[in-house]
């Protein structure tokens, strides 16, 4: 921090965020040096960061307690279900594990899972990064368009796309056009990439806002670099961390998807690990099959671990550079390129969110499947059917549970982020992600084995499952926000005379609050849309909305299922508004949006 | 850590809270009422308690339990209803965390029920004196409660309509037939189980279907939706699904094959954990489901009651049914499925 700053806290915040430009200014002559400045300022090398306060008296005890607590949390939320599953998998011994892994279809399913998730990651992250670069100066409302597909619950996404773009679907009936290869790997990759793009976009877009210092780009340009060279040598290297972090989340999300490969892959006989696990569970109640299911679920964890662990270690090495933040430049004049981007974004939002959503609305409104979706066939009977029985109460319960998860997950994530420094950072980040990699059905089994004796059928056991599964979304955004706090910020505040409470309240919490709000919004949406875990974990008096939906799906109530899915989008719209609010806050200097 | 020094105490408090919540369960098992008594059997009280695990559709479960509760106001029934796969997961998890928590299991097809029986989860059928259930629909451990029929669903106006199952493989319907994925549900598997072992069909039937462009779709309800929307013209699905779609005005018709719909029965059984009062409550439920009012409730929700003489949904005059050779199929699902997937796999 520059020493001669006036000792006022508000100014300190600005000072903290403005500390780096002088460092960059000294290195404007060569682009290579710029890149180094952009990526290499990790805390170990930055003077006076982590080490000194750690050694301070009093901090040690709290740190030890915190570390013990975080480890206990990881034990409770990740290790308990994983070890429970591992013990089942071990029932069959090495032969059982070998048999499960060499069972017909298992290797192919594993290969399909990795191939699909890999392709989806490349596509979604490339497109998300491109859009983030192209729209960084656009208003938040415009940028939220790109998050549109997240509105549609994943469990109806496959059906919505096939009814929108499949043979005899909406576009086929209106224009004679279908998406070729929709039923098969290509379609699965397309839909998952369309759905994964917003995740990548949110991560990269935020990283761009916070990390790509226009001063660095301007310096590069004034040093003689062309636009492309500046992008290649300055902007993209600075974006490495958010891009890699986005890739990790998109990969795990795509690998774990069930509903989309189920609907779109079945006609092509194309199975992934989640669909194989589902059919194994459905078809056989034998203990041997169940052992096999757990082996496959753990294989998914291992697959994700293999990809993620080196990734997180690498990220940990790249990440903790406090980056300067600069208020966004004033909106530039619209160019032809900008108009093309506008058209592209609208096209994407319409294609990946608008039309599938429209088919969902029409299905919910139309009396029966196959009837023309015209007013004469419209009815509210599907909503009535969906809401017969205890659906209203179940909706309240699901809202409450999702809210609880949305509040707790960022707090738990913050604890890990606060602790995760140095060599612990990578492994902790990976550990928090592991439960997300377990298919919901298997995770629910692990949770019942761990806690069912005491919490069977309670709301608490469902909450534990939500926290375990979505902790990663509470952790990574908060971690990213903490990363961007300039080193020594609280110390500077303390030196200026602020008490510890004031220091935290005025310089640490405001930027964290934005990341935590974003994390909370995502966790709320994911928990609210989750269909598998609570339908295995519920008990008397804890039936969630997912149970109501599953009952309708089982009855073959296509219209009622669509109606219930639409109900699920409403609170998510509220959550999206929260994100919009967070984004607006983020545009204030000194705070940041989301970039894990 | 640098920012955490200041609010570490608060963080530690939060941690303690969350962990306390998860740990209090593990630290004080005696606080749970269920832990002391027999597992699954609820603590003995003046009002008996009964836990039912089922994969039967919600409206049928509700209709049957409403009638049961009117006759047995003293018995409080707790229901866990889920798909067969989720039920399997729940039961497997129960068994590894203190034992099965169900007193009665009411399944959708005999295959998963047979697997539970083999694992020793069921008592031998406790009410051998009940009459009327056909011998094809019972084993030592479980009895059928209703019949589900696999039939042909056709798009309205299709000509010619197929007459028998074998017609689905006719070149007239090239690329127009949808089959439910037999790996996704026991009811869909019943069709595969029947054809694989029935004379005149065998796996050769599926090879012909495949050559003829038949397509596998994910679930039994999806077959009806796909045919209604015109993606396919014909499909194999459950009779109740077709009737429901017809009732909503969908452009589909139920085509009962002349050589017989494939019947599967939905069995019920008392578990070994239902002892004492819970056992008596379980038997009261079994007795009610197989009584005239219980069967009538099943019939009213769109399924064929298993007892003769109780009216179910309408069936065409002269409609016949065929039965998969269940005992020959028990334990052979994997093998048959593998042969099928060699044809309909990637």
Boltz contact constraints between the chains, C-beta under 6 A:
constraints:
  - contact:
      token1: [A, 50]
      token2: [B, 2]
      max_distance: 6.0
  - contact:
      token1: [A, 53]
      token2: [B, 2]
      max_distance: 6.0
  - contact:
      token1: [A, 53]
      token2: [B, 5]
      max_distance: 6.0
  - contact:
      token1: [A, 54]
      token2: [B, 1]
      max_distance: 6.0
  - contact:
      token1: [A, 59]
      token2: [B, 5]
      max_distance: 6.0
  - contact:
      token1: [A, 62]
      token2: [B, 8]
      max_distance: 6.0
  - contact:
      token1: [A, 65]
      token2: [B, 12]
      max_distance: 6.0
  - contact:
      token1: [A, 66]
      token2: [B, 8]
      max_distance: 6.0
  - contact:
      token1: [A, 66]
      token2: [B, 11]
      max_distance: 6.0
  - contact:
      token1: [A, 66]
      token2: [B, 12]
      max_distance: 6.0
  - contact:
      token1: [A, 69]
      token2: [B, 15]
      max_distance: 6.0
  - contact:
      token1: [A, 72]
      token2: [B, 19]
      max_distance: 6.0
  - contact:
      token1: [A, 76]
      token2: [B, 22]
      max_distance: 6.0
  - contact:
      token1: [A, 104]
      token2: [B, 338]
      max_distance: 6.0
  - contact:
      token1: [A, 167]
      token2: [B, 231]
      max_distance: 6.0
  - contact:
      token1: [A, 168]
      token2: [B, 229]
      max_distance: 6.0
  - contact:
      token1: [A, 168]
      token2: [B, 230]
      max_distance: 6.0
  - contact:
      token1: [A, 168]
      token2: [B, 231]
      max_distance: 6.0
  - contact:
      token1: [A, 262]
      token2: [B, 218]
      max_distance: 6.0
  - contact:
      token1: [A, 263]
      token2: [B, 218]
      max_distance: 6.0
  - contact:
      token1: [A, 266]
      token2: [B, 181]
      max_distance: 6.0
  - contact:
      token1: [A, 266]
      token2: [B, 216]
      max_distance: 6.0
  - contact:
      token1: [A, 266]
      token2: [B, 217]
      max_distance: 6.0
  - contact:
      token1: [A, 266]
      token2: [B, 218]
      max_distance: 6.0
  - contact:
      token1: [A, 267]
      token2: [B, 215]
      max_distance: 6.0
  - contact:
      token1: [A, 267]
      token2: [B, 217]
      max_distance: 6.0
  - contact:
      token1: [A, 269]
      token2: [B, 344]
      max_distance: 6.0
  - contact:
      token1: [A, 269]
      token2: [B, 345]
      max_distance: 6.0
  - contact:
      token1: [A, 269]
      token2: [B, 346]
      max_distance: 6.0
  - contact:
      token1: [A, 270]
      token2: [B, 346]
      max_distance: 6.0
  - contact:
      token1: [A, 279]
      token2: [B, 183]
      max_distance: 6.0
  - contact:
      token1: [A, 279]
      token2: [B, 184]
      max_distance: 6.0
  - contact:
      token1: [A, 281]
      token2: [B, 85]
      max_distance: 6.0
  - contact:
      token1: [A, 281]
      token2: [B, 88]
      max_distance: 6.0
  - contact:
      token1: [A, 281]
      token2: [B, 89]
      max_distance: 6.0
  - contact:
      token1: [A, 282]
      token2: [B, 84]
      max_distance: 6.0
  - contact:
      token1: [A, 282]
      token2: [B, 85]
      max_distance: 6.0
  - contact:
      token1: [A, 282]
      token2: [B, 184]
      max_distance: 6.0
  - contact:
      token1: [A, 282]
      token2: [B, 185]
      max_distance: 6.0
  - contact:
      token1: [A, 283]
      token2: [B, 183]
      max_distance: 6.0
  - contact:
      token1: [A, 283]
      token2: [B, 333]
      max_distance: 6.0
  - contact:
      token1: [A, 285]
      token2: [B, 88]
      max_distance: 6.0
  - contact:
      token1: [A, 285]
      token2: [B, 112]
      max_distance: 6.0
  - contact:
      token1: [A, 285]
      token2: [B, 115]
      max_distance: 6.0
  - contact:
      token1: [A, 285]
      token2: [B, 116]
      max_distance: 6.0
  - contact:
      token1: [A, 286]
      token2: [B, 115]
      max_distance: 6.0
  - contact:
      token1: [A, 290]
      token2: [B, 92]
      max_distance: 6.0
  - contact:
      token1: [A, 367]
      token2: [B, 248]
      max_distance: 6.0
  - contact:
      token1: [A, 367]
      token2: [B, 249]
      max_distance: 6.0
  - contact:
      token1: [A, 368]
      token2: [B, 245]
      max_distance: 6.0
  - contact:
      token1: [A, 368]
      token2: [B, 248]
      max_distance: 6.0
  - contact:
      token1: [A, 368]
      token2: [B, 249]
      max_distance: 6.0
  - contact:
      token1: [A, 368]
      token2: [B, 250]
      max_distance: 6.0
  - contact:
      token1: [A, 369]
      token2: [B, 225]
      max_distance: 6.0
  - contact:
      token1: [A, 369]
      token2: [B, 228]
      max_distance: 6.0
  - contact:
      token1: [A, 369]
      token2: [B, 250]
      max_distance: 6.0
  - contact:
      token1: [A, 370]
      token2: [B, 228]
      max_distance: 6.0
  - contact:
      token1: [A, 370]
      token2: [B, 229]
      max_distance: 6.0
  - contact:
      token1: [A, 370]
      token2: [B, 250]
      max_distance: 6.0
  - contact:
      token1: [A, 370]
      token2: [B, 251]
      max_distance: 6.0
  - contact:
      token1: [A, 371]
      token2: [B, 249]
      max_distance: 6.0
  - contact:
      token1: [A, 411]
      token2: [B, 14]
      max_distance: 6.0
  - contact:
      token1: [A, 415]
      token2: [B, 11]
      max_distance: 6.0
  - contact:
      token1: [A, 418]
      token2: [B, 4]
      max_distance: 6.0
  - contact:
      token1: [A, 421]
      token2: [B, 1]
      max_distance: 6.0
  - contact:
      token1: [A, 441]
      token2: [B, 89]
      max_distance: 6.0
  - contact:
      token1: [A, 445]
      token2: [B, 89]
      max_distance: 6.0
  - contact:
      token1: [A, 445]
      token2: [B, 93]
      max_distance: 6.0
  - contact:
      token1: [A, 448]
      token2: [B, 93]
      max_distance: 6.0
  - contact:
      token1: [A, 448]
      token2: [B, 97]
      max_distance: 6.0
  - contact:
      token1: [A, 449]
      token2: [B, 93]
      max_distance: 6.0
  - contact:
      token1: [A, 449]
      token2: [B, 96]
      max_distance: 6.0
  - contact:
      token1: [A, 449]
      token2: [B, 97]
      max_distance: 6.0
  - contact:
      token1: [A, 451]
      token2: [B, 25]
      max_distance: 6.0
  - contact:
      token1: [A, 452]
      token2: [B, 97]
      max_distance: 6.0
  - contact:
      token1: [A, 453]
      token2: [B, 97]
      max_distance: 6.0
  - contact:
      token1: [A, 453]
      token2: [B, 98]
      max_distance: 6.0
  - contact:
      token1: [A, 454]
      token2: [B, 25]
      max_distance: 6.0
  - contact:
      token1: [A, 454]
      token2: [B, 29]
      max_distance: 6.0
  - contact:
      token1: [A, 454]
      token2: [B, 32]
      max_distance: 6.0
  - contact:
      token1: [A, 455]
      token2: [B, 25]
      max_distance: 6.0
  - contact:
      token1: [A, 490]
      token2: [B, 3]
      max_distance: 6.0
  - contact:
      token1: [A, 490]
      token2: [B, 6]
      max_distance: 6.0
  - contact:
      token1: [A, 500]
      token2: [B, 6]
      max_distance: 6.0
  - contact:
      token1: [A, 503]
      token2: [B, 6]
      max_distance: 6.0
  - contact:
      token1: [A, 504]
      token2: [B, 6]
      max_distance: 6.0
  - contact:
      token1: [A, 504]
      token2: [B, 7]
      max_distance: 6.0
  - contact:
      token1: [A, 508]
      token2: [B, 3]
      max_distance: 6.0
  - contact:
      token1: [A, 535]
      token2: [B, 82]
      max_distance: 6.0
  - contact:
      token1: [A, 535]
      token2: [B, 86]
      max_distance: 6.0
  - contact:
      token1: [A, 536]
      token2: [B, 86]
      max_distance: 6.0
  - contact:
      token1: [A, 536]
      token2: [B, 89]
      max_distance: 6.0
  - contact:
      token1: [A, 536]
      token2: [B, 90]
      max_distance: 6.0
  - contact:
      token1: [A, 540]
      token2: [B, 78]
      max_distance: 6.0
  - contact:
      token1: [A, 551]
      token2: [B, 58]
      max_distance: 6.0
  - contact:
      token1: [A, 554]
      token2: [B, 57]
      max_distance: 6.0
  - contact:
      token1: [A, 555]
      token2: [B, 57]
      max_distance: 6.0
  - contact:
      token1: [A, 556]
      token2: [B, 221]
      max_distance: 6.0
  - contact:
      token1: [A, 556]
      token2: [B, 241]
      max_distance: 6.0
  - contact:
      token1: [A, 558]
      token2: [B, 225]
      max_distance: 6.0
